[in-house]
């Protein structure tokens, strides 16, 4: 993406999707509805933000949203794996009802989404970047429009996850990002670079990527997203979801991003002797570089919305699908019930939202489905588990949930804020458990005394285990 091409909408951005006829509300009703910018990054853990005092992160745009809106500190993903998490969000349903058990399954096309509800009330529903709703079908189309109408989108595109883009499109592109790299003659060097970053090497290889800055995945998503935003009419409400994938393994960065992290130090992983302190710092520098770059790109969208004169009528929501272990407990990536894996950041600002509030209420990540529909005055989803946050955002209520749940594969987790119970998870197990293996004993963390989740306190608190097991 050249600087010149960033200044004008791409053909992909300008062409709305072919849809079945939709009966639109009156023009006056559509004008009164707010716009919504929803930035959903990948694998951004809850504590890796500028507000964390132990980290020297620079996230001025997230900090701005926090000062002018609400920052939530206890948000739990309904499932700490991309496909299930995003299915829970799209449907507003818990893991065991979302229709997607893992990354080898596609979102059921007959299952409603909150995107469809937005479209029904007249929104232009746009996507740019990764949606991760059909991770089993490795073909997004080079225009990225496969399944978009069925999910409820009217504009934009869906692109592959970082590694799946390479695995599926090394020879012939199957998604818009690899199509772009092929068109610029950059696909071969990108594929070769990613082959050196397979598995744990995606963390251990902290070299800068060989791509020019404008071709780096998140930067490309931002350029396309700005073009898409500029193409949306101002006389009709819009919803734009941005999917930045870079915080997912492999943690590759540009040279500029890496230079900005030189000499920075970071806390060592919790309960880990896996690698040298220097190696962990290098990995965490790359992760921090990615987070700070996402914040920089977010700022471009805030400025574009300001230039469109839409700041006062636009909700801005920032979150992530799930977290990242980043070496804590000698674990990497996600899929585990530990807090670095299941907890995500959440920032919201917009019309009627309180300013400068830090909210410590328990929130499920899929509550954003009901919240977005509330903010848009759109119909609720059928039989949702999602609970809207609007009253909490506006200060009309003080409480939200008594507990939150998360699940993936064989384990189930419930947390009431003080105690966290996990069923079906072995703290000592690092590989896949045999199918016929007995279920591990319950794990209970006392988060007040053990916030880093190091010690199983199930024997000390049998009453809490029984109480939470009934709720689970």
C-alpha positions, -999 to +999 in steps of 0.1 A: +000+000+000+016+032-011+011+066+005-007+078-025-031+048-024-039+054+012-053+088+003-082+074-018-106+045-013-096+012-029-119-006-053-125-032-026-136-006-001-160+012-026-179-019-037-207-028-013-216-065-010-244-080-030-272-086-005-307-099-004-332-069-003-334-053+031-362-031+043-345+000+057-358+023+084-367+059+076-339+083+067-346+102+099-344+071+120-311+061+104-295+095+109-303+094+146-283+062+152-247+064+163-217+051+144-196+024+160-159+017+155-150-017+169-113-025+170-109-062+178-072-072+179-058-107+182-043-121+214-038-088+233-036-097+270-054-076+295-024-061+313-002-052+283-015-016+282-001+018+291-023+018+323-002-010+337+023+006+361+048-022+358+052-018+321+068+011+302+042+009+274+033+039+253-004+037+243-015+073+241-047+066+221-059+039+244-051+062+273-072+089+256-102+066+253-097+057+290-097+094+299-128+102+279-146+069+285-146+037+305-117+012+309-127-023+321-102-043+341-119-077+346-131-088+312-129-126+305-131-142+270-159-168+267-132-190+252-094-182+249-091-195+213-097-173+182-124-193+165-146-201+195-141-166+211-152-148+180-181-173+175-192-165+211-190-128+203-208-130+170-236-151+184-237-137+220-236-172+233-215-192+257-188-216+244-209-247+247-237-230+226-217-210+201-214-239+175-176-237+173-155-259+196-121-251+182-101-235+153-109-265+130-146-255+128-165-228+108-192-206+122-226-221+115-242-201+087-277-208+101-268-192+135-277-155+139-251-128+144-252-094+159-239-081+126-272-092+110-292-072+136-272-041+128-278-045+091-316-050+097-319-015+112-300+002+083-264+001+093-236-001+068-218-031+084-182-031+074-152-054+081-115-049+075-089-074+085-093-108+103-128-120+114-117-156+121-152-170+117-143-197+092-109-210+103-116-245+089-123-233+053-090-220+041-103-199+013-114-163+019-114-153-018-089-128-030-115-101-025-122-114+010-160-115+006-167-152+011-195-156+037-196-118+045-233-114+034-243-145+053-227-131+085-244-097+081-218-075+065-225-050+037-190-037+031-153-045+033-135-079+035-122-107+057-086-118+056-068-148+068-050-152+101-012-146+100+000-182+097-030-195+078-026-168+052+009-182+045+000-219+047-030-215+023-016-188+000+021-195-005+017-204-041-017-189-050-033-163-028-066-173-010-071-141+009-067-104+003-035-099+022-016-126+004-031-114-029-016-080-020+018-095-012+018-115-044+009-084-065+039-066-051+063-095-054+067-098-016+050-132-011+081-153-014+102-135+011+072-134+035+066-171+032+103-179+037+104-157+068+074-174+083+088-208+077+116-198+100+091-188+126+070-220+129+060-232+163+079-218+193+103-201+168+075-176+163+084-163+197+121-171+199+129-156+165+128-119+174+143-106+141+125-079+123+105-090+093+118-084+058+087-067+045+086-029+039+066-011+066+035-005+045+033-042+037+034-053+074+000-070+081-014-046+107-002-015+087-019-029+056-052-035+075-051+001+087-045+015+052-074-005+038-096+003+068-090+040+064-100+037+027-131+018+037-141+043+064-137+072+039-160+054+015-189+051+040-217+077+035-222+103+062-260+102+059-263+066+072-250+050+104-220+028+100-203+000+120-167-008+112-149-037+127-111-037+124-092-070+129-055-064+137-038-099+138-002-090+146-001-098+183-005-135+175+024-159+170+047-153+152+055-120+169+072-104+139+077-066+138+091-040+114+125-026+119+111+008+130+088-009+156+118-028+169+140+002+172+115+019+194+118-009+219+156-008+223+169-007+259+134-013+273+131-039+301+101-059+312+091-081+341+101-118+338+073-143+332+055-157+363+066-191+375+090-198+347+126-209+343+122-218+306+145-194+289+171-168+299+160-134+312+175-118+281+155-141+258+122-133+276+129-095+274+135-098+237+103-116+232+084-091+253+099-062+234+084-076+202+050-081+218+051-046+232+061-032+198+031-048+182+007-034+209+022+001+206+018-001+168-018-011+171-023+020+194-007+042+167-030+028+140-060+033+163-050+070+165-053+073+127-089+062+129-097+086+157-083+114+136-102+103+105-135+102+125-127+137+138-121+150+103-154+136+093-171+155+120-184+123+136-166+122+170-196+132+191-218+106+174-194+077+173-188+049+199-152+036+199-147+002+214-113-015+217-108-051+228-092-084+218-105-120+213-083-134+240-050-130+257-014-144+255+005-164+281+038-149+269+058-174+289+039-172+322+038-207+339+061-217+310+031-216+286+027-197+253-002-185+231-036-191+246-062-218+251-056-220+289-077-208+318-049-187+333-056-150+334-030-139+308-048-162+284-085-155+292-085-119+302-086-090+277-085-052+276-117-033+270-121+004+264-153+022+255-161+058+248-190+076+230-223+094+235-235+092+271-206+071+283-190+083+315-155+098+313-123+087+331-139+057+348-120+025+356-146-003+360-138-034+380-171-052+374-169-087+360-176-087+323-178-115+297-162-106+264-193-117+245-213-091+264-201-068+236-226-083+213-256-072+234-238-039+242-233-030+205-269-038+198-280-016+227-259+013+216-273+010+181-310+005+193-311-027+173-330-059+181-316-083+206-302-116+195-324-147+201-316-165+233-283-147+241-260-153+270-246-119+263-256-090+287-255-054+276-232-029+293-249+003+283-264+010+317-230+004+333-213+026+308-238+054+315-236+050+353-273+040+357-263+007+374-232-002+395-231-040+391-231-063+361-223-100+367-219-121+398-195-145+379-180-151+345-174-183+327-149-195+301-142-228+284-121-245+258-119-282+248-122-303+280-118-276+307-145-252+321-138-222+343-159-199+365-148-169+385-167-147+410-139-122+413-123-136+444-123-174+436-117-190+403-126-227+398-113-248+368-126-282+360-108-305+336-074-287+337-041-301+349-017-274+360+013-297+354+003-309+320+019-293+290+009-316+261-024-331+250-042-353+274-051-388+263-088-393+255-092-420+281-072-402+308-091-395+341-103-360+346-078-339+367-089-328+402-105-293+404-082-263+405-092-233+427-073-200+428-078-175+456-072-144+435-069-121+465-040-141+480-027-156+448-033-131+420-007-148+397-025-181+400+004-202+412-011-224+439-041-247+438-061-239+469-089-265+463-080-285+495-080-254+516-115-242+504-137-273+498-169-252+504-159-228+476-151-257+453-186-272+458-203-238+455-187-229+422-190-264+409-227-261+412-227-228+392-204-242+366 
